[in-house]
Amino acid sequence: MKRMWIAPLAIAAALTIGCNRADNATSTRAGGANGTATAGTSGRTEVSSADRDFVQDVSRMNAAEIDLSRLAASRASSPDVKQFAQKLVDEHTAAGAKLSGVATQNGLQTATDLDDAHRDLQQKLSSKQGLDFDKSYIDAMIDDHEKMVDKLESRIDKTTIEHRSGDAANAGAAADATPKVDTKAQTVLPEKSDNEVTARVNAWAADAYPDTYAHLKQAKSLQDILKKRSTH
């Protein structure tokens, strides 16, 4: 009789252990390695076409700004423009390296070649000298940085952008004043996403945004200076 009771008990114990293991495995898959859910993300890691296009676009724009700025760092006649060009080479190179790291980590491709419009612009700039070169280069940097700022803002929590209110006050600054290089948008945060790849791309955009916006403002200040010089 004792043996008859032992067998059912052993079967019940085995079933209980098996169910517990299955529940733990399901919990681990849903919540991560420690079986706890990560707040604010679903853990999705698929690469979207929007992320691919964004990385291609900004990396190509970044490469163009570096290439044109290298040319300006050696050919510009104004010391202010030379300094600005070298600053862009340094900071856009650093931003590009960070973007390459994000791309490699997430199976994305960056672009390093110039588009046709920037190839043509490079040829035109190469034929210019002196103040004419400086003005054309700065005009190009304003155009490029306006486009880059718009691109980056598409990946940023716009409620954290605080630079707009200061633009009107800065517009009245003297045109002869040396442009400040440390003017940056502050407290910029990336747009939230449940997709881990998108979240990383957005984080890069938020990190790159302050310097990019500062470059735009400085280029506009230099444009005013160069216009004033051309009238004298």
Buried (B, 14 or more C-beta within 10 A) or exposed (E): EEEEEEEEEEEEEEEEEEEEEEEEEEBEEEEEEEEEEEEEBEEEBEBBEEBBEBBBBBBBBBBBBBBBBBBBBEBBEBEBBBBBBBBBBEBBBEBBEEBBEBBEEBEBEBBEEBBEEBEEBBEEBEEBEEBBBBBBBBBBBBEBBEBBBEBBBEBBBEEBBEBEEEEEEBEEEEEEEEBEBEBBBEEBBBBEBEBBBBBBBBBBBBBBBBBBBBBBBBBBBBBBBBEEBEEE
